[in-house]
Amino acid sequence: MSIDLETAKQNLLKLKDEYESRIDKIEDHIQNPQDDLNEHWEDQAISYRQNDMRKNLMGEARQSLIYVENALSRIENGTYGECEVCGEQIEEQRLEALPYATLCMEHAE
């Protein structure tokens, strides 16, 4: 099996753009709420809960962005697709499903 590094890189760059866009949208929505908040306690409580959820989603997107950037670095330094534990090639199907995988199936379990 041979990994098509150019295709992997293009897929990772698309993911990077998606995560960056998601983070920007969430940050904008938190900083600039789309609706005017009434003075009612229930409305404020809902807004706070939604902001907490958005912050959690933003944290997940930022972590995924880090994974993608690390995978792009591995492409550049020639270690993309190698298991960090055993050094063997990560299965192609695994990399297709999770392009920033760092472990082969055996070590991911």
Jmol script that loads the backbone (N, CA, C; Angstrom):
load data "model"
ATOM      1  N   MET A   1       0.829  -1.175   0.000  1.00  0.00           N
ATOM      2  CA  MET A   1       0.000   0.000   0.000  1.00  0.00           C
ATOM      3  C   MET A   1       0.878   1.245   0.000  1.00  0.00           C
ATOM      4  N   SER A   2       0.474   2.185  -0.769  1.00  0.00           N
ATOM      5  CA  SER A   2       1.196   3.438  -0.828  1.00  0.00           C
ATOM      6  C   SER A   2       0.214   4.588  -0.660  1.00  0.00           C
ATOM      7  N   ILE A   3       0.505   5.456   0.259  1.00  0.00           N
ATOM      8  CA  ILE A   3      -0.375   6.585   0.533  1.00  0.00           C
ATOM      9  C   ILE A   3      -0.137   7.672  -0.510  1.00  0.00           C
ATOM     10  N   ASP A   4      -1.198   8.169  -1.089  1.00  0.00           N
ATOM     11  CA  ASP A   4      -1.119   9.299  -2.012  1.00  0.00           C
ATOM     12  C   ASP A   4      -1.034  10.564  -1.159  1.00  0.00           C
ATOM     13  N   LEU A   5       0.185  11.035  -0.946  1.00  0.00           N
ATOM     14  CA  LEU A   5       0.405  12.173  -0.047  1.00  0.00           C
ATOM     15  C   LEU A   5      -0.248  13.448  -0.547  1.00  0.00           C
ATOM     16  N   GLU A   6      -0.280  13.639  -1.859  1.00  0.00           N
ATOM     17  CA  GLU A   6      -0.888  14.863  -2.391  1.00  0.00           C
ATOM     18  C   GLU A   6      -2.390  14.879  -2.112  1.00  0.00           C
ATOM     19  N   THR A   7      -3.051  13.747  -2.302  1.00  0.00           N
ATOM     20  CA  THR A   7      -4.484  13.657  -2.011  1.00  0.00           C
ATOM     21  C   THR A   7      -4.726  13.832  -0.518  1.00  0.00           C
ATOM     22  N   ALA A   8      -3.896  13.184   0.295  1.00  0.00           N
ATOM     23  CA  ALA A   8      -4.025  13.322   1.746  1.00  0.00           C
ATOM     24  C   ALA A   8      -3.863  14.788   2.155  1.00  0.00           C
ATOM     25  N   LYS A   9      -2.869  15.453   1.567  1.00  0.00           N
ATOM     26  CA  LYS A   9      -2.626  16.855   1.898  1.00  0.00           C
ATOM     27  C   LYS A   9      -3.822  17.715   1.501  1.00  0.00           C
ATOM     28  N   GLN A  10      -4.375  17.494   0.314  1.00  0.00           N
ATOM     29  CA  GLN A  10      -5.541  18.268  -0.130  1.00  0.00           C
ATOM     30  C   GLN A  10      -6.739  18.027   0.787  1.00  0.00           C
ATOM     31  N   ASN A  11      -6.955  16.780   1.189  1.00  0.00           N
ATOM     32  CA  ASN A  11      -8.058  16.469   2.100  1.00  0.00           C
ATOM     33  C   ASN A  11      -7.863  17.144   3.452  1.00  0.00           C
ATOM     34  N   LEU A  12      -6.637  17.135   3.942  1.00  0.00           N
ATOM     35  CA  LEU A  12      -6.345  17.777   5.221  1.00  0.00           C
ATOM     36  C   LEU A  12      -6.501  19.291   5.127  1.00  0.00           C
ATOM     37  N   LEU A  13      -6.098  19.875   4.018  1.00  0.00           N
ATOM     38  CA  LEU A  13      -6.261  21.324   3.842  1.00  0.00           C
ATOM     39  C   LEU A  13      -7.741  21.702   3.793  1.00  0.00           C
ATOM     40  N   LYS A  14      -8.571  20.861   3.182  1.00  0.00           N
ATOM     41  CA  LYS A  14     -10.018  21.107   3.183  1.00  0.00           C
ATOM     42  C   LYS A  14     -10.564  21.050   4.601  1.00  0.00           C
ATOM     43  N   LEU A  15     -10.137  20.033   5.355  1.00  0.00           N
ATOM     44  CA  LEU A  15     -10.564  19.922   6.746  1.00  0.00           C
ATOM     45  C   LEU A  15     -10.118  21.139   7.553  1.00  0.00           C
ATOM     46  N   LYS A  16      -8.895  21.579   7.311  1.00  0.00           N
ATOM     47  CA  LYS A  16      -8.369  22.747   8.013  1.00  0.00           C
ATOM     48  C   LYS A  16      -9.250  23.964   7.741  1.00  0.00           C
ATOM     49  N   ASP A  17      -9.595  24.181   6.482  1.00  0.00           N
ATOM     50  CA  ASP A  17     -10.469  25.303   6.127  1.00  0.00           C
ATOM     51  C   ASP A  17     -11.829  25.182   6.817  1.00  0.00           C
ATOM     52  N   GLU A  18     -12.377  23.971   6.836  1.00  0.00           N
ATOM     53  CA  GLU A  18     -13.678  23.755   7.478  1.00  0.00           C
ATOM     54  C   GLU A  18     -13.625  24.081   8.964  1.00  0.00           C
ATOM     55  N   TYR A  19     -12.583  23.597   9.648  1.00  0.00           N
ATOM     56  CA  TYR A  19     -12.472  23.859  11.082  1.00  0.00           C
ATOM     57  C   TYR A  19     -12.232  25.340  11.357  1.00  0.00           C
ATOM     58  N   GLU A  20     -11.401  25.982  10.564  1.00  0.00           N
ATOM     59  CA  GLU A  20     -11.162  27.413  10.754  1.00  0.00           C
ATOM     60  C   GLU A  20     -12.441  28.206  10.531  1.00  0.00           C
ATOM     61  N   SER A  21     -13.197  27.847   9.520  1.00  0.00           N
ATOM     62  CA  SER A  21     -14.466  28.516   9.240  1.00  0.00           C
ATOM     63  C   SER A  21     -15.452  28.294  10.383  1.00  0.00           C
ATOM     64  N   ARG A  22     -15.527  27.080  10.877  1.00  0.00           N
ATOM     65  CA  ARG A  22     -16.424  26.755  11.992  1.00  0.00           C
ATOM     66  C   ARG A  22     -16.056  27.565  13.227  1.00  0.00           C
ATOM     67  N   ILE A  23     -14.771  27.644  13.520  1.00  0.00           N
ATOM     68  CA  ILE A  23     -14.313  28.409  14.683  1.00  0.00           C
ATOM     69  C   ILE A  23     -14.669  29.883  14.519  1.00  0.00           C
ATOM     70  N   ASP A  24     -14.421  30.437  13.342  1.00  0.00           N
ATOM     71  CA  ASP A  24     -14.743  31.850  13.087  1.00  0.00           C
ATOM     72  C   ASP A  24     -16.233  32.116  13.266  1.00  0.00           C
ATOM     73  N   LYS A  25     -17.073  31.238  12.738  1.00  0.00           N
ATOM     74  CA  LYS A  25     -18.526  31.428  12.853  1.00  0.00           C
ATOM     75  C   LYS A  25     -18.978  31.365  14.305  1.00  0.00           C
ATOM     76  N   ILE A  26     -18.457  30.407  15.045  1.00  0.00           N
ATOM     77  CA  ILE A  26     -18.851  30.268  16.446  1.00  0.00           C
ATOM     78  C   ILE A  26     -18.388  31.486  17.243  1.00  0.00           C
ATOM     79  N   GLU A  27     -17.129  31.903  17.040  1.00  0.00           N
ATOM     80  CA  GLU A  27     -16.631  33.084  17.745  1.00  0.00           C
ATOM     81  C   GLU A  27     -17.474  34.311  17.427  1.00  0.00           C
ATOM     82  N   ASP A  28     -17.826  34.484  16.156  1.00  0.00           N
ATOM     83  CA  ASP A  28     -18.642  35.625  15.756  1.00  0.00           C
ATOM     84  C   ASP A  28     -20.007  35.569  16.418  1.00  0.00           C
ATOM     85  N   HIS A  29     -20.592  34.382  16.471  1.00  0.00           N
ATOM     86  CA  HIS A  29     -21.922  34.259  17.061  1.00  0.00           C
ATOM     87  C   HIS A  29     -21.893  34.524  18.568  1.00  0.00           C
ATOM     88  N   ILE A  30     -20.826  34.115  19.225  1.00  0.00           N
ATOM     89  CA  ILE A  30     -20.710  34.370  20.668  1.00  0.00           C
ATOM     90  C   ILE A  30     -20.522  35.867  20.925  1.00  0.00           C
ATOM     91  N   GLN A  31     -19.680  36.507  20.123  1.00  0.00           N
ATOM     92  CA  GLN A  31     -19.381  37.924  20.326  1.00  0.00           C
ATOM     93  C   GLN A  31     -20.488  38.835  19.821  1.00  0.00           C
ATOM     94  N   ASN A  32     -21.229  38.386  18.819  1.00  0.00           N
ATOM     95  CA  ASN A  32     -22.293  39.198  18.222  1.00  0.00           C
ATOM     96  C   ASN A  32     -23.568  38.376  18.138  1.00  0.00           C
ATOM     97  N   PRO A  33     -24.277  38.254  19.240  1.00  0.00           N
ATOM     98  CA  PRO A  33     -25.510  37.456  19.225  1.00  0.00           C
ATOM     99  C   PRO A  33     -26.448  37.939  18.123  1.00  0.00           C
ATOM    100  N   GLN A  34     -27.103  36.986  17.489  1.00  0.00           N
ATOM    101  CA  GLN A  34     -27.954  37.297  16.346  1.00  0.00           C
ATOM    102  C   GLN A  34     -29.311  37.857  16.755  1.00  0.00           C
ATOM    103  N   ASP A  35     -29.691  37.637  17.984  1.00  0.00           N
ATOM    104  CA  ASP A  35     -31.005  38.122  18.407  1.00  0.00           C
ATOM    105  C   ASP A  35     -30.856  39.042  19.612  1.00  0.00           C
ATOM    106  N   ASP A  36     -31.739  39.990  19.708  1.00  0.00           N
ATOM    107  CA  ASP A  36     -31.731  40.887  20.860  1.00  0.00           C
ATOM    108  C   ASP A  36     -32.269  40.121  22.057  1.00  0.00           C
ATOM    109  N   LEU A  37     -31.546  40.198  23.119  1.00  0.00           N
ATOM    110  CA  LEU A  37     -31.924  39.469  24.324  1.00  0.00           C
ATOM    111  C   LEU A  37     -32.914  40.296  25.131  1.00  0.00           C
ATOM    112  N   ASN A  38     -34.043  39.706  25.420  1.00  0.00           N
ATOM    113  CA  ASN A  38     -35.002  40.375  26.293  1.00  0.00           C
ATOM    114  C   ASN A  38     -34.469  40.354  27.703  1.00  0.00           C
ATOM    115  N   GLU A  39     -35.132  41.089  28.541  1.00  0.00           N
ATOM    116  CA  GLU A  39     -34.712  41.143  29.936  1.00  0.00           C
ATOM    117  C   GLU A  39     -35.270  39.969  30.743  1.00  0.00           C
ATOM    118  N   HIS A  40     -35.942  39.061  30.090  1.00  0.00           N
ATOM    119  CA  HIS A  40     -36.534  37.942  30.805  1.00  0.00           C
ATOM    120  C   HIS A  40     -35.461  36.937  31.208  1.00  0.00           C
ATOM    121  N   TRP A  41     -35.582  36.468  32.415  1.00  0.00           N
ATOM    122  CA  TRP A  41     -34.618  35.518  32.972  1.00  0.00           C
ATOM    123  C   TRP A  41     -34.506  34.262  32.106  1.00  0.00           C
ATOM    124  N   GLU A  42     -35.621  33.735  31.615  1.00  0.00           N
ATOM    125  CA  GLU A  42     -35.614  32.511  30.820  1.00  0.00           C
ATOM    126  C   GLU A  42     -34.809  32.704  29.533  1.00  0.00           C
ATOM    127  N   ASP A  43     -34.978  33.861  28.896  1.00  0.00           N
ATOM    128  CA  ASP A  43     -34.233  34.137  27.667  1.00  0.00           C
ATOM    129  C   ASP A  43     -32.735  34.205  27.935  1.00  0.00           C
ATOM    130  N   GLN A  44     -32.379  34.823  29.036  1.00  0.00           N
ATOM    131  CA  GLN A  44     -30.955  34.923  29.384  1.00  0.00           C
ATOM    132  C   GLN A  44     -30.378  33.551  29.701  1.00  0.00           C
ATOM    133  N   ALA A  45     -31.133  32.739  30.402  1.00  0.00           N
ATOM    134  CA  ALA A  45     -30.662  31.393  30.750  1.00  0.00           C
ATOM    135  C   ALA A  45     -30.434  30.567  29.491  1.00  0.00           C
ATOM    136  N   ILE A  46     -31.356  30.651  28.548  1.00  0.00           N
ATOM    137  CA  ILE A  46     -31.208  29.916  27.288  1.00  0.00           C
ATOM    138  C   ILE A  46     -29.985  30.407  26.536  1.00  0.00           C
ATOM    139  N   SER A  47     -29.796  31.708  26.503  1.00  0.00           N
ATOM    140  CA  SER A  47     -28.642  32.276  25.801  1.00  0.00           C
ATOM    141  C   SER A  47     -27.332  31.809  26.423  1.00  0.00           C
ATOM    142  N   TYR A  48     -27.261  31.784  27.739  1.00  0.00           N
ATOM    143  CA  TYR A  48     -26.042  31.326  28.409  1.00  0.00           C
ATOM    144  C   TYR A  48     -25.761  29.857  28.110  1.00  0.00           C
ATOM    145  N   ARG A  49     -26.823  29.042  28.107  1.00  0.00           N
ATOM    146  CA  ARG A  49     -26.659  27.616  27.783  1.00  0.00           C
ATOM    147  C   ARG A  49     -26.168  27.436  26.355  1.00  0.00           C
ATOM    148  N   GLN A  50     -26.724  28.219  25.439  1.00  0.00           N
ATOM    149  CA  GLN A  50     -26.308  28.133  24.047  1.00  0.00           C
ATOM    150  C   GLN A  50     -24.852  28.554  23.891  1.00  0.00           C
ATOM    151  N   ASN A  51     -24.448  29.596  24.613  1.00  0.00           N
ATOM    152  CA  ASN A  51     -23.051  30.028  24.541  1.00  0.00           C
ATOM    153  C   ASN A  51     -22.114  28.975  25.115  1.00  0.00           C
ATOM    154  N   ASP A  52     -22.529  28.306  26.185  1.00  0.00           N
ATOM    155  CA  ASP A  52     -21.717  27.213  26.729  1.00  0.00           C
ATOM    156  C   ASP A  52     -21.556  26.103  25.695  1.00  0.00           C
ATOM    157  N   MET A  53     -22.669  25.762  25.016  1.00  0.00           N
ATOM    158  CA  MET A  53     -22.615  24.727  23.988  1.00  0.00           C
ATOM    159  C   MET A  53     -21.695  25.174  22.847  1.00  0.00           C
ATOM    160  N   ARG A  54     -21.808  26.431  22.437  1.00  0.00           N
ATOM    161  CA  ARG A  54     -20.958  26.942  21.357  1.00  0.00           C
ATOM    162  C   ARG A  54     -19.485  26.905  21.769  1.00  0.00           C
ATOM    163  N   LYS A  55     -19.204  27.241  23.003  1.00  0.00           N
ATOM    164  CA  LYS A  55     -17.815  27.216  23.469  1.00  0.00           C
ATOM    165  C   LYS A  55     -17.268  25.794  23.461  1.00  0.00           C
ATOM    166  N   ASN A  56     -18.102  24.826  23.828  1.00  0.00           N
ATOM    167  CA  ASN A  56     -17.679  23.423  23.774  1.00  0.00           C
ATOM    168  C   ASN A  56     -17.406  22.996  22.333  1.00  0.00           C
ATOM    169  N   LEU A  57     -18.306  23.375  21.427  1.00  0.00           N
ATOM    170  CA  LEU A  57     -18.104  23.044  20.012  1.00  0.00           C
ATOM    171  C   LEU A  57     -16.853  23.717  19.468  1.00  0.00           C
ATOM    172  N   MET A  58     -16.596  24.946  19.901  1.00  0.00           N
ATOM    173  CA  MET A  58     -15.406  25.649  19.443  1.00  0.00           C
ATOM    174  C   MET A  58     -14.143  24.956  19.968  1.00  0.00           C
ATOM    175  N   GLY A  59     -14.181  24.499  21.211  1.00  0.00           N
ATOM    176  CA  GLY A  59     -13.039  23.772  21.766  1.00  0.00           C
ATOM    177  C   GLY A  59     -12.754  22.497  20.992  1.00  0.00           C
ATOM    178  N   GLU A  60     -13.816  21.776  20.628  1.00  0.00           N
ATOM    179  CA  GLU A  60     -13.647  20.554  19.835  1.00  0.00           C
ATOM    180  C   GLU A  60     -13.081  20.873  18.454  1.00  0.00           C
ATOM    181  N   ALA A  61     -13.569  21.946  17.845  1.00  0.00           N
ATOM    182  CA  ALA A  61     -13.070  22.336  16.517  1.00  0.00           C
ATOM    183  C   ALA A  61     -11.606  22.750  16.599  1.00  0.00           C
ATOM    184  N   ARG A  62     -11.237  23.465  17.650  1.00  0.00           N
ATOM    185  CA  ARG A  62      -9.832  23.867  17.807  1.00  0.00           C
ATOM    186  C   ARG A  62      -8.936  22.655  17.994  1.00  0.00           C
ATOM    187  N   GLN A  63      -9.388  21.667  18.774  1.00  0.00           N
ATOM    188  CA  GLN A  63      -8.584  20.458  18.973  1.00  0.00           C
ATOM    189  C   GLN A  63      -8.442  19.701  17.658  1.00  0.00           C
ATOM    190  N   SER A  64      -9.524  19.595  16.900  1.00  0.00           N
ATOM    191  CA  SER A  64      -9.459  18.919  15.601  1.00  0.00           C
ATOM    192  C   SER A  64      -8.533  19.663  14.650  1.00  0.00           C
ATOM    193  N   LEU A  65      -8.551  20.982  14.704  1.00  0.00           N
ATOM    194  CA  LEU A  65      -7.659  21.787  13.865  1.00  0.00           C
ATOM    195  C   LEU A  65      -6.200  21.492  14.207  1.00  0.00           C
ATOM    196  N   ILE A  66      -5.901  21.336  15.469  1.00  0.00           N
ATOM    197  CA  ILE A  66      -4.535  20.985  15.890  1.00  0.00           C
ATOM    198  C   ILE A  66      -4.142  19.622  15.317  1.00  0.00           C
ATOM    199  N   TYR A  67      -5.063  18.651  15.378  1.00  0.00           N
ATOM    200  CA  TYR A  67      -4.785  17.329  14.809  1.00  0.00           C
ATOM    201  C   TYR A  67      -4.472  17.427  13.319  1.00  0.00           C
ATOM    202  N   VAL A  68      -5.261  18.236  12.611  1.00  0.00           N
ATOM    203  CA  VAL A  68      -5.067  18.396  11.172  1.00  0.00           C
ATOM    204  C   VAL A  68      -3.727  19.066  10.882  1.00  0.00           C
ATOM    205  N   GLU A  69      -3.408  20.111  11.626  1.00  0.00           N
ATOM    206  CA  GLU A  69      -2.130  20.808  11.418  1.00  0.00           C
ATOM    207  C   GLU A  69      -0.952  19.889  11.714  1.00  0.00           C
ATOM    208  N   ASN A  70      -1.078  19.050  12.730  1.00  0.00           N
ATOM    209  CA  ASN A  70      -0.021  18.082  13.032  1.00  0.00           C
ATOM    210  C   ASN A  70       0.131  17.066  11.905  1.00  0.00           C
ATOM    211  N   ALA A  71      -0.996  16.631  11.329  1.00  0.00           N
ATOM    212  CA  ALA A  71      -0.937  15.692  10.207  1.00  0.00           C
ATOM    213  C   ALA A  71      -0.254  16.340   9.008  1.00  0.00           C
ATOM    214  N   LEU A  72      -0.554  17.610   8.750  1.00  0.00           N
ATOM    215  CA  LEU A  72       0.117  18.323   7.651  1.00  0.00           C
ATOM    216  C   LEU A  72       1.624  18.411   7.902  1.00  0.00           C
ATOM    217  N   SER A  73       2.004  18.613   9.146  1.00  0.00           N
ATOM    218  CA  SER A  73       3.437  18.638   9.499  1.00  0.00           C
ATOM    219  C   SER A  73       4.077  17.278   9.259  1.00  0.00           C
ATOM    220  N   ARG A  74       3.326  16.201   9.567  1.00  0.00           N
ATOM    221  CA  ARG A  74       3.869  14.858   9.332  1.00  0.00           C
ATOM    222  C   ARG A  74       4.058  14.596   7.839  1.00  0.00           C
ATOM    223  N   ILE A  75       3.173  15.153   7.010  1.00  0.00           N
ATOM    224  CA  ILE A  75       3.369  15.016   5.565  1.00  0.00           C
ATOM    225  C   ILE A  75       4.665  15.706   5.172  1.00  0.00           C
ATOM    226  N   GLU A  76       4.891  16.890   5.698  1.00  0.00           N
ATOM    227  CA  GLU A  76       6.096  17.655   5.360  1.00  0.00           C
ATOM    228  C   GLU A  76       7.377  16.964   5.828  1.00  0.00           C
ATOM    229  N   ASN A  77       7.323  16.328   7.005  1.00  0.00           N
ATOM    230  CA  ASN A  77       8.562  15.712   7.508  1.00  0.00           C
ATOM    231  C   ASN A  77       8.691  14.229   7.156  1.00  0.00           C
ATOM    232  N   GLY A  78       7.721  13.721   6.359  1.00  0.00           N
ATOM    233  CA  GLY A  78       7.858  12.361   5.855  1.00  0.00           C
ATOM    234  C   GLY A  78       7.388  11.258   6.776  1.00  0.00           C
ATOM    235  N   THR A  79       6.641  11.583   7.827  1.00  0.00           N
ATOM    236  CA  THR A  79       6.191  10.547   8.755  1.00  0.00           C
ATOM    237  C   THR A  79       4.681  10.329   8.714  1.00  0.00           C
ATOM    238  N   TYR A  80       4.001  10.956   7.764  1.00  0.00           N
ATOM    239  CA  TYR A  80       2.548  10.791   7.671  1.00  0.00           C
ATOM    240  C   TYR A  80       2.219   9.338   7.348  1.00  0.00           C
ATOM    241  N   GLY A  81       1.236   8.808   8.068  1.00  0.00           N
ATOM    242  CA  GLY A  81       0.804   7.440   7.819  1.00  0.00           C
ATOM    243  C   GLY A  81       1.566   6.392   8.594  1.00  0.00           C
ATOM    244  N   GLU A  82       2.513   6.814   9.421  1.00  0.00           N
ATOM    245  CA  GLU A  82       3.256   5.869  10.255  1.00  0.00           C
ATOM    246  C   GLU A  82       2.658   5.851  11.658  1.00  0.00           C
ATOM    247  N   CYS A  83       2.472   4.675  12.207  1.00  0.00           N
ATOM    248  CA  CYS A  83       1.968   4.524  13.562  1.00  0.00           C
ATOM    249  C   CYS A  83       3.014   5.063  14.547  1.00  0.00           C
ATOM    250  N   GLU A  84       2.571   5.887  15.471  1.00  0.00           N
ATOM    251  CA  GLU A  84       3.496   6.461  16.457  1.00  0.00           C
ATOM    252  C   GLU A  84       4.023   5.422  17.438  1.00  0.00           C
ATOM    253  N   VAL A  85       3.354   4.285  17.565  1.00  0.00           N
ATOM    254  CA  VAL A  85       3.785   3.267  18.515  1.00  0.00           C
ATOM    255  C   VAL A  85       4.743   2.271  17.872  1.00  0.00           C
ATOM    256  N   CYS A  86       4.323   1.689  16.747  1.00  0.00           N
ATOM    257  CA  CYS A  86       5.119   0.601  16.162  1.00  0.00           C
ATOM    258  C   CYS A  86       5.888   1.013  14.905  1.00  0.00           C
ATOM    259  N   GLY A  87       5.566   2.166  14.338  1.00  0.00           N
ATOM    260  CA  GLY A  87       6.264   2.628  13.145  1.00  0.00           C
ATOM    261  C   GLY A  87       5.781   1.995  11.854  1.00  0.00           C
ATOM    262  N   GLU A  88       4.804   1.087  11.962  1.00  0.00           N
ATOM    263  CA  GLU A  88       4.244   0.449  10.759  1.00  0.00           C
ATOM    264  C   GLU A  88       3.280   1.406  10.071  1.00  0.00           C
ATOM    265  N   GLN A  89       2.969   1.082   8.823  1.00  0.00           N
ATOM    266  CA  GLN A  89       2.047   1.889   8.028  1.00  0.00           C
ATOM    267  C   GLN A  89       0.634   1.803   8.606  1.00  0.00           C
ATOM    268  N   ILE A  90      -0.024   2.939   8.768  1.00  0.00           N
ATOM    269  CA  ILE A  90      -1.423   2.962   9.195  1.00  0.00           C
ATOM    270  C   ILE A  90      -2.276   2.516   8.007  1.00  0.00           C
ATOM    271  N   GLU A  91      -3.292   1.737   8.285  1.00  0.00           N
ATOM    272  CA  GLU A  91      -4.153   1.198   7.248  1.00  0.00           C
ATOM    273  C   GLU A  91      -4.785   2.324   6.431  1.00  0.00           C
ATOM    274  N   GLU A  92      -4.842   2.128   5.122  1.00  0.00           N
ATOM    275  CA  GLU A  92      -5.376   3.138   4.211  1.00  0.00           C
ATOM    276  C   GLU A  92      -6.828   3.491   4.556  1.00  0.00           C
ATOM    277  N   GLN A  93      -7.625   2.478   4.898  1.00  0.00           N
ATOM    278  CA  GLN A  93      -9.019   2.719   5.249  1.00  0.00           C
ATOM    279  C   GLN A  93      -9.122   3.598   6.493  1.00  0.00           C
ATOM    280  N   ARG A  94      -8.222   3.394   7.417  1.00  0.00           N
ATOM    281  CA  ARG A  94      -8.227   4.206   8.644  1.00  0.00           C
ATOM    282  C   ARG A  94      -7.894   5.652   8.310  1.00  0.00           C
ATOM    283  N   LEU A  95      -6.901   5.856   7.463  1.00  0.00           N
ATOM    284  CA  LEU A  95      -6.527   7.223   7.089  1.00  0.00           C
ATOM    285  C   LEU A  95      -7.618   7.897   6.262  1.00  0.00           C
ATOM    286  N   GLU A  96      -8.360   7.124   5.488  1.00  0.00           N
ATOM    287  CA  GLU A  96      -9.472   7.701   4.744  1.00  0.00           C
ATOM    288  C   GLU A  96     -10.564   8.172   5.697  1.00  0.00           C
ATOM    289  N   ALA A  97     -10.826   7.376   6.725  1.00  0.00           N
ATOM    290  CA  ALA A  97     -11.862   7.720   7.693  1.00  0.00           C
ATOM    291  C   ALA A  97     -11.406   8.804   8.669  1.00  0.00           C
ATOM    292  N   LEU A  98     -10.136   8.768   9.029  1.00  0.00           N
ATOM    293  CA  LEU A  98      -9.571   9.699  10.011  1.00  0.00           C
ATOM    294  C   LEU A  98      -8.205  10.155   9.502  1.00  0.00           C
ATOM    295  N   PRO A  99      -8.192  11.160   8.619  1.00  0.00           N
ATOM    296  CA  PRO A  99      -6.955  11.542   7.936  1.00  0.00           C
ATOM    297  C   PRO A  99      -5.817  11.988   8.853  1.00  0.00           C
ATOM    298  N   TYR A 100      -6.139  12.321  10.087  1.00  0.00           N
ATOM    299  CA  TYR A 100      -5.087  12.754  11.012  1.00  0.00           C
ATOM    300  C   TYR A 100      -4.741  11.673  12.037  1.00  0.00           C
ATOM    301  N   ALA A 101      -5.098  10.433  11.725  1.00  0.00           N
ATOM    302  CA  ALA A 101      -4.791   9.313  12.624  1.00  0.00           C
ATOM    303  C   ALA A 101      -3.284   9.198  12.836  1.00  0.00           C
ATOM    304  N   THR A 102      -2.916   8.856  14.050  1.00  0.00           N
ATOM    305  CA  THR A 102      -1.498   8.680  14.381  1.00  0.00           C
ATOM    306  C   THR A 102      -1.187   7.252  14.816  1.00  0.00           C
ATOM    307  N   LEU A 103      -2.231   6.414  14.889  1.00  0.00           N
ATOM    308  CA  LEU A 103      -2.043   5.033  15.344  1.00  0.00           C
ATOM    309  C   LEU A 103      -2.679   4.066  14.360  1.00  0.00           C
ATOM    310  N   CYS A 104      -2.049   2.917  14.189  1.00  0.00           N
ATOM    311  CA  CYS A 104      -2.644   1.862  13.375  1.00  0.00           C
ATOM    312  C   CYS A 104      -3.833   1.280  14.156  1.00  0.00           C
ATOM    313  N   MET A 105      -4.626   0.473  13.499  1.00  0.00           N
ATOM    314  CA  MET A 105      -5.811  -0.098  14.153  1.00  0.00           C
ATOM    315  C   MET A 105      -5.454  -0.889  15.417  1.00  0.00           C
ATOM    316  N   GLU A 106      -4.378  -1.642  15.333  1.00  0.00           N
ATOM    317  CA  GLU A 106      -3.982  -2.467  16.479  1.00  0.00           C
ATOM    318  C   GLU A 106      -3.717  -1.601  17.709  1.00  0.00           C
ATOM    319  N   HIS A 107      -3.022  -0.492  17.529  1.00  0.00           N
ATOM    320  CA  HIS A 107      -2.662   0.344  18.675  1.00  0.00           C
ATOM    321  C   HIS A 107      -3.734   1.365  19.034  1.00  0.00           C
ATOM    322  N   ALA A 108      -4.703   1.557  18.160  1.00  0.00           N
ATOM    323  CA  ALA A 108      -5.792   2.479  18.452  1.00  0.00           C
ATOM    324  C   ALA A 108      -6.830   1.851  19.379  1.00  0.00           C
ATOM    325  N   GLU A 109      -6.825   0.519  19.445  1.00  0.00           N
ATOM    326  CA  GLU A 109      -7.825  -0.188  20.276  1.00  0.00           C
ATOM    327  C   GLU A 109      -7.514  -0.121  21.730  1.00  0.00           C
TER     328      GLU A 109
END
end "model"
wireframe off; spacefill off
backbone 0.3
color backbone group
